[in-house]
Amino acid sequence: MLSDSPAAAILPAMDMARAKDFYQNKLGLKLTPMPMEDPMIFEAGKGTTIVVYHRAEGTKAEHTAAGFLVDDVAATIKDLEAKGVVFEDYDMPGLKTVDHIMDYGQGKSAWFKDTEGNILAINQM
């Protein structure tokens, strides 16, 4: 039923200007022109979007809120770090990163936070 429908991640932001700068200038997503500034809709690949809306309390999530499929996690980390994106490192049961990357055999993942505390991932499958 929904297998051919693009999906959207919907993320809260305390500071819309700060979030706009991050998604446009750090991640390179295109902002969809809208008659209002809240919410903001950013275009991602293959018809998917990231929707950012104002929420005074910010995020309450302690899990990955959105993920991007990439061809090469290591190269993407390098590109994003050059733009100031800071990647997370984990060392816990079931989740250990080396050089920011978790290699689970069939794929690789790495995580970073946006300026609003939302946890985002890049995934190579």
All heavy atoms as an XYZ file, in Angstrom:
954
protein
N       0.816     -1.205      0.000
C       0.000      0.000      0.000
C       0.856      1.264      0.000
O       0.614      2.170     -0.769
C      -0.917     -0.020      1.204
C      -1.831      1.133      1.305
S      -3.034      0.680      2.546
C      -3.769      2.152      2.937
N       1.878      1.346      0.855
C       2.730      2.532      0.908
C       4.103      2.291      0.287
O       4.953      3.174      0.327
C       2.912      2.981      2.356
C       1.652      3.436      3.093
C       1.976      3.789      4.529
C       1.002      4.610      2.385
N       4.307      1.147     -0.291
C       5.643      0.782     -0.781
C       6.171      1.695     -1.891
O       7.375      1.763     -2.096
C       5.653     -0.667     -1.256
O       4.790     -0.824     -2.372
N       5.322      2.393     -2.588
C       5.767      3.310     -3.635
C       5.657      4.776     -3.226
O       5.868      5.668     -4.043
C       4.950      3.085     -4.915
C       5.221      1.725     -5.529
O       6.365      1.257     -5.435
O       4.280      1.125     -6.082
N       5.342      5.012     -1.969
C       5.151      6.385     -1.492
C       6.419      6.910     -0.832
O       6.995      6.239      0.023
C       4.011      6.424     -0.462
O       2.815      5.977     -1.043
N       6.874      8.113     -1.219
C       8.024      8.704     -0.523
C       7.681      8.914      0.951
O       6.517      9.141      1.304
C       8.219     10.046     -1.230
C       7.539      9.897     -2.542
C       6.396      8.947     -2.299
N       8.692      8.849      1.794
C       8.495      9.044      3.230
C       9.157     10.346      3.661
O      10.056     10.855      2.994
C       9.085      7.873      4.002
N       8.702     10.872      4.789
C       9.272     12.092      5.345
C       9.591     11.878      6.814
O       8.782     11.320      7.551
C       8.288     13.252      5.202
N      10.771     12.314      7.221
C      11.091     12.373      8.642
C      10.625     13.738      9.132
O      10.794     14.748      8.443
C      12.588     12.211      8.858
N      10.022     13.779     10.309
C       9.499     15.031     10.859
C      10.210     15.277     12.184
O      10.086     14.477     13.114
C       7.974     14.957     11.027
C       7.350     14.644      9.665
C       7.438     16.255     11.617
C       5.875     14.361      9.681
N      10.979     16.374     12.222
C      11.873     16.626     13.346
C      11.599     17.977     13.995
O      11.386     18.974     13.302
C      13.326     16.600     12.856
C      13.759     15.336     12.107
C      15.158     15.527     11.539
C      13.689     14.130     13.014
N      11.669     18.043     15.324
C      11.474     19.314     16.013
C      12.754     20.140     16.064
O      13.865     19.599     16.015
C      11.076     18.879     17.425
C      11.787     17.577     17.622
C      11.782     16.921     16.267
N      12.587     21.453     16.157
C      13.723     22.363     16.298
C      13.351     23.492     17.245
O      12.265     24.054     17.147
C      14.119     22.942     14.947
N      14.250     23.800     18.150
C      14.046     24.940     19.043
C      14.385     26.241     18.327
O      13.757     27.263     18.566
C      14.904     24.803     20.301
C      14.489     23.644     21.184
S      15.508     23.503     22.679
C      17.059     22.982     21.971
N      15.392     26.212     17.465
C      15.862     27.409     16.761
C      15.775     27.136     15.258
O      16.628     26.450     14.691
C      17.294     27.711     17.194
C      17.842     28.996     16.609
O      17.561     29.288     15.421
O      18.583     29.694     17.320
N      14.769     27.672     14.627
C      14.523     27.388     13.211
C      15.641     27.924     12.313
O      16.024     27.269     11.350
C      13.168     27.953     12.781
C      11.975     27.287     13.473
S      11.739     25.566     12.984
C      10.906     25.778     11.421
N      16.187     29.083     12.611
C      17.262     29.643     11.786
C      18.508     28.762     11.870
O      19.170     28.493     10.866
C      17.586     31.070     12.213
N      18.819     28.303     13.058
C      19.972     27.427     13.255
C      19.771     26.108     12.521
O      20.673     25.605     11.853
C      20.164     27.210     14.756
C      21.341     26.366     15.144
C      21.517     26.324     16.643
N      20.368     25.699     17.293
C      20.098     25.798     18.587
N      20.888     26.508     19.376
N      19.046     25.190     19.105
N      18.569     25.541     12.622
C      18.258     24.292     11.932
C      18.316     24.478     10.417
O      18.840     23.621      9.698
C      16.882     23.779     12.358
N      17.790     25.595      9.927
C      17.821     25.871      8.493
C      19.259     25.903      7.985
O      19.586     25.295      6.959
C      17.127     27.203      8.202
C      17.128     27.600      6.741
C      16.426     28.946      6.556
C      16.433     29.391      5.116
N      15.789     30.710      4.959
N      20.135     26.580      8.703
C      21.537     26.650      8.310
C      22.165     25.252      8.285
O      22.881     24.901      7.349
C      22.310     27.553      9.278
C      23.780     27.620      8.926
O      24.112     28.151      7.849
O      24.604     27.129      9.737
N      21.879     24.433      9.284
C      22.452     23.080      9.354
C      22.007     22.225      8.173
O      22.836     21.628      7.485
C      22.050     22.402     10.666
C      22.602     21.019     10.823
C      23.899     20.830     11.280
C      21.842     19.905     10.511
C      24.422     19.546     11.417
C      22.359     18.626     10.645
C      23.652     18.445     11.102
N      20.711     22.160      7.934
C      20.210     21.281      6.877
C      20.582     21.769      5.477
O      20.866     20.964      4.596
C      18.695     21.076      7.025
C      18.394     20.127      8.152
C      18.105     20.577      9.429
C      18.456     18.749      7.953
C      17.870     19.701     10.469
C      18.218     17.861      8.982
C      17.926     18.345     10.240
O      17.708     17.462     11.272
N      20.624     23.084      5.281
C      21.008     23.619      3.972
C      22.524     23.592      3.764
O      22.996     23.097      2.748
C      20.540     25.069      3.816
C      19.114     25.223      3.397
C      18.798     26.670      3.066
O      19.051     27.575      3.845
N      18.223     26.892      1.903
N      23.260     24.137      4.712
C      24.678     24.373      4.493
C      25.592     23.244      4.946
O      26.671     23.076      4.385
C      25.093     25.691      5.146
C      24.338     26.858      4.533
O      24.150     26.905      3.323
N      23.880     27.770      5.357
N      25.193     22.488      5.936
C      26.021     21.361      6.385
C      25.659     20.082      5.635
O      26.528     19.348      5.196
C      25.873     21.125      7.885
C      26.179     22.315      8.756
C      27.642     22.444      9.016
C      27.864     23.482     10.104
N      28.924     24.371      9.825
N      24.356     19.810      5.516
C      23.927     18.577      4.859
C      23.670     18.756      3.371
O      23.566     17.779      2.639
C      22.677     18.017      5.536
C      22.812     17.681      7.027
C      21.575     16.935      7.510
C      24.078     16.904      7.343
N      23.531     19.986      2.919
C      23.343     20.249      1.494
C      21.952     19.960      0.971
O      21.762     19.763     -0.229
N      20.952     19.968      1.844
C      19.575     19.724      1.405
C      18.960     21.018      0.893
O      19.255     22.111      1.382
C      18.737     19.163      2.553
C      19.229     17.854      3.168
C      18.273     17.408      4.270
C      19.387     16.762      2.135
N      18.077     20.891     -0.079
C      17.416     22.053     -0.679
C      16.121     22.348      0.075
O      15.283     21.462      0.277
C      17.112     21.773     -2.149
C      16.471     22.933     -2.863
C      16.178     22.597     -4.315
C      15.405     23.724     -4.965
N      14.920     23.348     -6.285
N      15.953     23.604      0.455
C      14.743     24.038      1.140
C      13.630     24.252      0.117
O      13.816     24.968     -0.873
C      14.996     25.333      1.910
C      13.824     25.923      2.681
C      13.351     24.974      3.778
C      14.211     27.265      3.276
N      12.495     23.640      0.329
C      11.341     23.814     -0.541
C      10.712     25.180     -0.253
O      10.418     25.488      0.904
C      10.294     22.708     -0.278
O      10.894     21.443     -0.511
C       9.076     22.877     -1.157
N      10.508     26.006     -1.276
C       9.875     27.307     -1.038
C       8.469     27.126     -0.459
O       7.679     26.330     -0.966
C       9.814     27.939     -2.432
C      10.815     27.192     -3.253
C      10.865     25.807     -2.679
N       8.210     27.843      0.612
C       6.910     27.767      1.284
C       6.461     29.187      1.622
O       7.299     30.060      1.831
C       7.025     26.960      2.581
C       7.487     25.526      2.417
S       6.203     24.449      1.820
C       5.182     24.314      3.258
N       5.158     29.416      1.726
C       4.679     30.752      2.072
C       4.939     31.112      3.533
O       4.841     32.253      3.920
C       3.177     30.683      1.777
C       2.850     29.230      1.856
C       4.078     28.495      1.422
N       5.300     30.114      4.351
C       5.578     30.368      5.767
C       6.905     29.705      6.124
O       7.407     28.864      5.390
C       4.454     29.826      6.626
C       4.174     28.361      6.407
S       2.585     27.927      7.086
C       2.269     26.444      6.168
N       7.476     30.090      7.256
C       8.778     29.551      7.657
C       8.674     28.378      8.614
O       9.693     27.813      9.013
C       9.624     30.665      8.261
C      10.007     31.709      7.228
C      10.972     32.731      7.773
O      11.597     32.505      8.808
O      11.090     33.793      7.128
N       7.490     28.005      9.018
C       7.300     26.880      9.937
C       6.063     26.118      9.493
O       4.977     26.680      9.510
C       7.135     27.388     11.364
C       7.048     26.275     12.394
O       7.262     25.098     12.034
O       6.787     26.589     13.570
N       6.224     24.902      9.031
C       7.440     24.099      9.023
C       8.309     24.394      7.807
O       7.872     25.015      6.846
C       6.907     22.665      8.949
C       5.652     22.788      8.139
C       5.064     24.131      8.535
N       9.546     23.897      7.873
C      10.455     23.940      6.736
C      10.526     22.531      6.163
O      10.595     21.556      6.913
C      11.861     24.370      7.166
C      11.940     25.792      7.679
S      13.643     26.295      8.109
C      13.983     25.263      9.532
N      10.508     22.436      4.843
C      10.596     21.130      4.187
C      11.861     21.119      3.340
O      12.036     21.959      2.456
C       9.353     20.851      3.324
C       8.094     20.883      4.188
C       9.498     19.514      2.601
C       6.798     20.764      3.416
N      12.739     20.159      3.632
C      13.993     20.013      2.905
C      13.902     18.788      2.015
O      13.440     17.732      2.440
C      15.162     19.856      3.880
C      15.389     21.079      4.718
C      14.783     21.201      5.958
C      16.186     22.109      4.264
C      14.975     22.327      6.740
C      16.390     23.243      5.030
C      15.780     23.355      6.275
N      14.354     18.930      0.773
C      14.321     17.829     -0.184
C      15.538     16.937      0.011
O      16.667     17.414      0.043
C      14.316     18.385     -1.605
C      13.093     19.218     -1.924
C      13.173     19.874     -3.292
O      13.964     19.423     -4.146
O      12.439     20.859     -3.493
N      15.274     15.638      0.157
C      16.334     14.642      0.208
C      16.205     13.807     -1.066
O      15.465     14.179     -1.978
C      16.212     13.791      1.467
N      16.890     12.695     -1.144
C      16.890     11.906     -2.361
C      15.604     11.153     -2.636
O      14.852     10.814     -1.731
N      15.350     10.929     -3.922
C      14.275     10.068     -4.411
C      12.899     10.415     -3.858
O      12.109      9.550     -3.523
C      14.620      8.607     -4.134
C      15.892      8.191     -4.841
C      16.211      6.733     -4.648
C      17.516      6.424     -5.360
N      17.924      5.071     -5.250
N      12.613     11.708     -3.751
C      11.285     12.152     -3.334
C      11.052     12.155     -1.835
O       9.944     12.412     -1.386
N      12.082     11.886     -1.051
C      11.916     11.919      0.399
C      12.206     13.324      0.915
O      12.849     14.133      0.245
C      12.836     10.899      1.095
O      14.194     11.206      0.776
C      12.510      9.483      0.663
N      11.717     13.608      2.104
C      11.903     14.927      2.681
C      12.209     14.838      4.171
O      11.917     13.840      4.822
C      10.644     15.809      2.502
O       9.519     15.158      3.085
C      10.354     16.100      1.043
N      12.782     15.916      4.660
C      12.963     16.140      6.088
C      12.122     17.375      6.402
O      12.325     18.436      5.819
C      14.434     16.423      6.453
C      15.350     15.273      6.034
C      14.572     16.761      7.929
C      15.254     14.037      6.866
N      11.167     17.224      7.283
C      10.306     18.327      7.692
C      10.766     18.772      9.082
O      10.879     17.946      9.991
C       8.814     17.897      7.737
C       7.937     19.047      8.204
C       8.370     17.374      6.375
N      11.040     20.054      9.228
C      11.492     20.599     10.505
C      10.461     21.625     10.966
O      10.109     22.535     10.221
C      12.884     21.255     10.369
C      13.328     21.851     11.703
C      13.904     20.236      9.866
N       9.977     21.444     12.186
C       8.976     22.353     12.735
C       9.444     22.888     14.085
O      10.254     22.264     14.772
C       7.617     21.650     12.886
C       7.603     20.601     13.971
C       7.121     20.892     15.245
C       8.083     19.315     13.724
C       7.124     19.930     16.244
C       8.082     18.349     14.710
C       7.599     18.669     15.973
O       7.615     17.720     16.964
N       8.941     24.047     14.464
C       9.337     24.648     15.730
C       8.659     23.940     16.899
O       7.458     23.657     16.875
C       8.983     26.140     15.767
C       9.404     26.774     17.046
N       8.531     27.026     18.073
C      10.633     27.161     17.484
C       9.185     27.554     19.086
N      10.473     27.658     18.746
N       9.479     23.661     17.900
C       8.974     23.104     19.154
C       9.857     23.680     20.255
O      11.065     23.409     20.289
C       9.052     21.583     19.147
C       8.568     20.971     20.432
C       8.606     19.470     20.361
N       8.254     18.930     21.658
C       8.049     17.669     21.888
N       8.154     16.795     20.902
N       7.752     17.253     23.080
N       9.283     24.460     21.136
C      10.050     25.172     22.158
C      10.889     24.233     23.020
O      11.993     24.581     23.437
C       9.112     26.003     23.034
N      10.392     23.030     23.279
C      11.110     22.082     24.137
C      12.164     21.296     23.368
O      12.932     20.537     23.955
C      10.151     21.066     24.779
C       8.996     21.663     25.526
C       7.821     21.990     24.608
O       7.574     21.264     23.623
O       7.157     22.992     24.870
N      12.181     21.380     22.061
C      13.123     20.601     21.264
C      12.766     19.126     21.255
O      11.632     18.735     21.526
N      13.753     18.298     20.957
C      13.518     16.863     20.850
C      13.552     16.183     22.213
O      14.227     16.637     23.126
C      14.549     16.200     19.911
O      14.171     14.852     19.718
C      15.954     16.239     20.479
N      12.831     15.107     22.328
C      12.877     14.276     23.517
C      13.388     12.878     23.156
O      13.539     12.027     24.005
C      11.497     14.184     24.147
C      10.968     15.526     24.624
C       9.654     15.371     25.360
C       9.034     16.688     25.729
N       9.787     17.556     26.572
N      13.653     12.654     21.884
C      14.054     11.335     21.398
C      15.522     11.049     21.713
O      16.374     11.909     21.543
C      13.827     11.235     19.899
N      15.788      9.840     22.152
C      17.152      9.381     22.402
C      17.502      8.255     21.433
O      18.322      7.403     21.735
C      17.303      8.922     23.842
C      17.121     10.051     24.846
C      17.281      9.616     26.279
O      17.686      8.456     26.519
O      16.991     10.415     27.167
N      16.870      8.269     20.287
C      17.087      7.243     19.265
C      17.253      7.932     17.910
O      17.026      9.129     17.783
C      15.903      6.271     19.226
C      14.625      6.966     18.887
N      13.834      7.578     19.836
C      14.004      7.180     17.709
C      12.782      8.126     19.250
N      12.867      7.909     17.956
N      17.639      7.163     16.915
C      17.798      7.704     15.579
C      16.444      8.163     15.049
O      15.495      7.386     15.015
C      18.402      6.644     14.637
O      19.627      6.170     15.201
C      18.662      7.228     13.253
N      16.379      9.420     14.645
C      15.119      9.990     14.174
C      14.992      9.944     12.656
O      13.891      9.930     12.127
C      14.994     11.433     14.659
N      16.134      9.931     11.955
C      16.118      9.885     10.493
C      17.450      9.334     10.012
O      18.472      9.495     10.675
C      15.890     11.275      9.906
N      17.406      8.677      8.866
C      18.624      8.115      8.307
C      18.700      8.359      6.813
O      17.678      8.480      6.135
N      19.916      8.447      6.316
C      20.179      8.646      4.900
C      20.943      7.435      4.372
O      21.904      6.983      5.007
C      21.040      9.894      4.672
C      20.387     11.178      5.101
C      20.514     11.639      6.399
C      19.658     11.932      4.197
C      19.918     12.827      6.794
C      19.059     13.113      4.576
C      19.188     13.567      5.880
N      20.535      6.901      3.225
C      21.280      5.839      2.568
C      22.356      6.478      1.702
O      22.056      7.355      0.889
C      20.361      4.981      1.708
C      19.377      4.093      2.463
C      18.433      3.397      1.489
C      20.120      3.063      3.302
N      23.596      6.052      1.883
C      24.717      6.593      1.127
C      25.507      5.447      0.500
O      25.408      4.299      0.937
C      25.641      7.463      2.017
C      24.875      8.642      2.601
C      26.277      6.645      3.133
N      26.293      5.758     -0.508
C      27.105      4.742     -1.167
C      28.348      4.379     -0.359
O      28.815      3.243     -0.410
C      27.531      5.206     -2.563
C      26.353      5.299     -3.526
O      25.408      4.502     -3.383
O      26.386      6.168     -4.408
N      28.900      5.344      0.371
C      30.155      5.128      1.090
C      30.116      5.914      2.397
O      30.258      7.141      2.399
C      31.314      5.583      0.201
C      32.680      5.296      0.784
O      32.835      5.257      2.020
O      33.624      5.127     -0.011
N      29.931      5.205      3.513
C      29.822      5.860      4.817
C      31.100      6.630      5.150
O      31.048      7.780      5.581
C      29.479      4.843      5.933
C      29.699      5.430      7.310
C      28.033      4.386      5.812
N      32.269      6.004      4.958
C      33.533      6.657      5.315
C      33.735      7.953      4.527
O      34.138      8.978      5.098
C      34.705      5.700      5.096
N      33.460      7.938      3.234
C      33.616      9.137      2.409
C      32.612     10.215      2.823
O      32.941     11.404      2.848
C      33.453      8.795      0.936
N      31.398      9.806      3.153
C      30.373     10.763      3.570
C      30.752     11.397      4.902
O      30.571     12.605      5.098
C      28.991     10.085      3.647
O      28.693      9.510      2.369
C      27.903     11.080      4.016
N      31.297     10.599      5.822
C      31.767     11.149      7.092
C      32.817     12.220      6.821
O      32.755     13.322      7.372
C      32.350     10.045      8.000
C      31.229      9.150      8.536
C      33.149     10.651      9.160
C      31.718      7.913      9.266
N      33.761     11.915      5.981
C      34.832     12.863      5.660
C      34.270     14.163      5.097
O      34.658     15.261      5.517
C      35.805     12.223      4.664
C      37.004     13.061      4.346
C      37.955     12.324      3.402
C      39.128     13.213      3.048
N      40.072     12.560      2.153
N      33.334     14.051      4.166
C      32.721     15.235      3.562
C      31.956     16.062      4.594
O      32.059     17.294      4.621
C      31.778     14.844      2.422
C      32.503     14.283      1.215
O      33.741     14.451      1.107
O      31.822     13.659      0.368
N      31.168     15.386      5.439
C      30.369     16.111      6.429
C      31.239     16.708      7.534
O      30.978     17.816      8.008
C      29.286     15.195      7.011
C      28.164     14.823      6.040
C      27.226     13.794      6.674
C      27.386     16.054      5.592
N      32.275     15.983      7.948
C      33.182     16.543      8.959
C      33.855     17.814      8.440
O      34.070     18.754      9.207
C      34.236     15.512      9.368
C      33.704     14.464     10.324
C      34.769     13.481     10.797
O      35.688     13.149     10.008
O      34.658     13.041     11.953
N      34.159     17.862      7.156
C      34.767     19.057      6.565
C      33.829     20.260      6.654
O      34.283     21.405      6.632
C      35.150     18.785      5.111
N      32.528     19.988      6.769
C      31.540     21.063      6.903
C      31.181     21.336      8.361
O      30.273     22.104      8.644
C      30.284     20.708      6.114
C      30.530     20.681      4.618
C      29.259     20.373      3.864
C      29.535     20.427      2.370
N      28.312     20.311      1.592
N      31.863     20.645      9.287
C      31.638     20.895     10.708
C      30.702     19.938     11.407
O      30.403     20.125     12.591
N      30.220     18.915     10.725
C      29.339     17.929     11.367
C      30.188     17.054     12.285
O      31.267     16.592     11.909
C      28.595     17.071     10.315
C      27.782     15.971     10.977
C      27.699     17.964      9.460
N      29.707     16.841     13.511
C      30.420     16.049     14.508
C      29.723     14.699     14.652
O      28.520     14.638     14.934
C      30.455     16.773     15.872
C      31.130     15.913     16.925
C      31.146     18.124     15.739
N      30.479     13.626     14.464
C      29.926     12.277     14.550
C      30.053     11.722     15.962
O      30.975     12.063     16.705
C      30.598     11.358     13.528
C      30.037     11.555     12.152
C      30.467     12.603     11.362
C      29.031     10.729     11.672
C      29.923     12.824     10.108
C      28.475     10.944     10.425
C      28.924     11.991      9.640
N      29.111     10.866     16.309
C      29.068     10.225     17.611
C      29.910      8.948     17.581
O      30.062      8.323     16.534
C      27.617      9.847     17.967
C      26.647     11.018     17.983
C      26.914     11.975     19.118
O      27.019     11.520     20.282
O      27.018     13.193     18.851
N      30.431      8.556     18.731
C      31.097      7.270     18.889
C      30.406      6.526     20.019
O      30.031      7.132     21.030
C      32.580      7.455     19.198
C      33.368      7.831     17.953
O      33.305      7.056     16.973
O      34.017      8.882     17.943
N      30.232      5.230     19.848
C      29.546      4.402     20.826
C      30.393      3.189     21.177
O      31.090      2.635     20.326
C      28.196      3.923     20.274
C      27.249      5.044     19.925
C      27.047      5.419     18.603
C      26.554      5.731     20.921
C      26.168      6.448     18.276
C      25.679      6.756     20.595
C      25.497      7.110     19.275
O      24.630      8.126     18.952
N      30.321      2.779     22.431
C      30.968      1.561     22.893
C      30.093      0.971     23.983
O      30.247      1.274     25.169
C      32.373      1.847     23.419
C      33.145      0.562     23.729
O      32.591     -0.540     23.535
O      34.304      0.673     24.166
N      29.125      0.181     23.544
C      28.173     -0.445     24.464
C      27.792     -1.803     23.895
O      28.051     -2.074     22.717
C      26.945      0.454     24.643
C      26.177      0.737     23.366
S      24.793      1.883     23.552
C      25.638      3.441     23.564
N      27.204     -2.646     24.696
C      26.805     -3.963     24.172
C      25.911     -3.819     22.931
O      24.921     -3.095     22.948
C      26.037     -4.592     25.333
C      26.581     -3.902     26.546
C      26.880     -2.496     26.110
N      26.322     -4.453     21.851
C      25.537     -4.426     20.618
C      25.770     -3.229     19.724
O      25.231     -3.161     18.624
N      26.565     -2.265     20.185
C      26.807     -1.071     19.379
C      28.187     -0.508     19.691
O      28.393      0.139     20.718
C      25.742     -0.002     19.634
C      25.894      1.325     18.908
C      25.937      1.144     17.399
C      24.765      2.260     19.271
N      29.136     -0.800     18.811
C      30.490     -0.275     18.969
C      30.926      0.318     17.637
O      30.830     -0.324     16.595
C      31.463     -1.368     19.390
C      32.893     -0.845     19.529
C      33.795     -1.851     20.181
C      35.235     -1.390     20.260
N      35.467     -0.140     20.909
N      31.390      1.554     17.693
C      31.882      2.210     16.480
C      33.403      2.264     16.513
O      34.020      2.359     17.577
C      31.323      3.635     16.364
O      31.662      4.381     17.538
C      29.818      3.635     16.175
N      33.987      2.199     15.337
C      35.419      2.396     15.143
C      35.550      3.481     14.087
O      34.997      3.353     12.987
C      36.111      1.090     14.678
C      37.588      1.349     14.378
C      35.939     -0.013     15.720
N      36.237      4.562     14.433
C      36.319      5.723     13.540
C      34.917      6.186     13.138
O      34.659      6.494     11.976
C      37.173      5.417     12.308
C      38.623      5.113     12.652
O      39.140      5.724     13.612
O      39.234      4.274     11.971
N      34.012      6.195     14.087
C      32.614      6.637     13.956
C      31.714      5.625     13.247
O      30.517      5.876     13.106
C      32.485      7.976     13.223
C      33.405      9.055     13.695
N      33.478      9.455     15.004
C      34.290      9.813     13.020
C      34.368     10.423     15.115
N      34.877     10.656     13.928
N      32.240      4.507     12.781
C      31.468      3.582     11.947
C      31.180      2.285     12.678
O      32.081      1.667     13.248
C      32.216      3.274     10.628
C      32.431      4.560      9.828
C      31.464      2.231      9.801
C      33.353      4.400      8.633
N      29.926      1.863     12.638
C      29.552      0.525     13.089
C      29.453     -0.349     11.843
O      28.685     -0.054     10.928
C      28.223      0.516     13.817
C      27.824     -0.872     14.252
S      26.252     -0.873     15.123
C      26.018     -2.624     15.312
N      30.255     -1.399     11.807
C      30.253     -2.342     10.689
C      29.527     -3.592     11.165
O      29.984     -4.264     12.078
C      31.689     -2.672     10.274
C      31.761     -3.535      9.021
O      30.783     -4.250      8.711
O      32.811     -3.489      8.358
N      28.382     -3.874     10.576
C      27.610     -5.047     10.994
C      27.522     -6.101      9.895
O      26.537     -6.830      9.774
C      26.223     -4.653     11.523
C      25.450     -3.691     10.671
C      24.573     -4.133      9.707
C      25.600     -2.317     10.852
C      23.856     -3.245      8.927
C      24.890     -1.424     10.082
C      24.026     -1.897      9.118
O      23.321     -1.015      8.340
N      28.574     -6.175      9.092
C      28.663     -7.223      8.083
C      27.961     -6.879      6.791
O      28.601     -6.681      5.768
N      26.652     -6.772      6.828
C      25.880     -6.465      5.623
C      25.818     -4.971      5.338
O      25.297     -4.562      4.310
C      24.469     -7.027      5.737
C      24.436     -8.531      5.790
C      23.022     -9.051      5.981
O      22.247     -8.492      6.748
N      22.691    -10.120      5.277
N      26.323     -4.183      6.242
C      26.285     -2.747      6.044
C      27.067     -2.012      7.104
O      27.661     -2.609      8.003
N      27.058     -0.697      6.981
C      27.763      0.179      7.914
C      26.854      1.356      8.242
O      26.075      1.793      7.398
C      29.060      0.694      7.300
C      30.050     -0.396      6.965
C      31.266      0.179      6.277
C      32.226     -0.947      5.910
N      33.404     -0.438      5.207
N      27.011      1.872      9.465
C      26.241      3.034      9.889
C      27.103      3.957     10.722
O      28.065      3.517     11.362
C      25.021      2.606     10.727
O      24.122      1.849      9.961
N      26.741      5.221     10.726
C      27.375      6.223     11.574
C      26.292      7.224     11.975
O      25.318      7.421     11.245
C      28.521      6.911     10.843
N      26.477      7.851     13.136
C      25.455      8.736     13.674
C      26.026     10.101     14.018
O      27.184     10.232     14.408
C      24.862      8.128     14.942
C      24.097      6.880     14.692
C      22.753      6.762     14.474
C      24.613      5.540     14.615
N      22.419      5.449     14.274
C      23.536      4.667     14.347
C      25.889      4.990     14.736
C      23.686      3.301     14.219
C      26.054      3.625     14.602
C      24.948      2.790     14.354
N      25.174     11.114     13.883
C      25.513     12.480     14.274
C      24.238     13.165     14.724
O      23.135     12.686     14.471
C      26.180     13.243     13.124
C      25.327     13.372     11.885
C      24.570     14.511     11.660
C      25.298     12.358     10.933
C      23.791     14.636     10.503
C      24.537     12.477      9.779
C      23.782     13.617      9.571
N      24.390     14.276     15.425
C      23.235     15.057     15.870
C      23.158     16.339     15.071
O      24.176     16.935     14.713
C      23.343     15.383     17.358
C      23.213     14.165     18.247
C      23.314     14.544     19.706
C      23.225     13.295     20.573
N      23.446     13.602     21.999
N      21.924     16.768     14.810
C      21.760     18.082     14.202
C      21.906     19.132     15.295
O      22.169     18.807     16.458
C      20.434     18.180     13.429
C      19.184     18.216     14.293
O      19.277     18.235     15.551
O      18.084     18.230     13.719
N      21.758     20.382     14.956
C      21.920     21.468     15.923
C      20.855     21.454     17.001
O      20.991     22.113     18.020
C      21.882     22.828     15.205
O      20.673     22.913     14.448
C      23.076     22.996     14.298
N      19.785     20.695     16.788
C      18.662     20.670     17.719
C      18.657     19.426     18.605
O      17.744     19.216     19.385
C      17.344     20.769     16.943
C      17.301     21.934     15.960
C      17.709     23.258     16.587
O      17.044     23.697     17.557
O      18.704     23.857     16.120
N      19.669     18.571     18.444
C      19.766     17.366     19.266
C      19.128     16.133     18.662
O      19.151     15.062     19.267
N      18.553     16.242     17.468
C      17.986     15.074     16.792
C      19.124     14.180     16.309
O      20.101     14.672     15.746
C      17.141     15.500     15.584
C      15.960     16.331     15.983
O      15.075     15.878     16.706
N      15.926     17.581     15.524
N      18.998     12.866     16.533
C      20.023     11.927     16.106
C      19.723     11.472     14.693
O      18.637     10.963     14.400
C      20.103     10.724     17.057
C      20.418     11.191     18.488
C      21.155      9.719     16.564
C      20.280     10.105     19.539
N      20.706     11.664     13.799
C      20.584     11.295     12.399
C      21.635     10.240     12.077
O      22.666     10.181     12.734
C      20.773     12.519     11.510
C      19.904     13.737     11.842
C      20.278     14.911     10.955
C      18.435     13.403     11.707
N      21.375      9.436     11.072
C      22.304      8.377     10.690
C      22.592      8.433      9.198
O      21.770      8.899      8.413
C      21.720      7.007     11.033
N      23.773      7.925      8.856
C      24.070      7.620      7.467
C      24.297      6.118      7.419
O      24.902      5.532      8.318
C      25.274      8.411      6.910
C      26.504      8.242      7.776
C      24.909      9.878      6.730
C      27.757      8.882      7.193
N      23.756      5.472      6.398
C      23.782      4.016      6.303
C      24.227      3.588      4.920
O      23.796      4.156      3.918
C      22.386      3.446      6.571
C      21.835      3.899      7.900
O      22.333      3.522      8.942
N      20.812      4.730      7.866
N      25.080      2.570      4.900
C      25.550      1.972      3.650
C      25.115      0.518      3.670
O      25.438     -0.213      4.604
C      27.077      2.082      3.579
C      27.720      1.390      2.415
C      29.237      1.496      2.488
O      29.792      2.443      3.035
N      29.907      0.503      1.949
N      24.354      0.107      2.663
C      23.857     -1.263      2.645
C      24.273     -1.962      1.368
O      24.440     -1.419      0.363
C      22.348     -1.268      2.738
C      21.832     -0.453      3.873
S      20.782     -1.410      4.901
C      20.545     -0.307      6.253
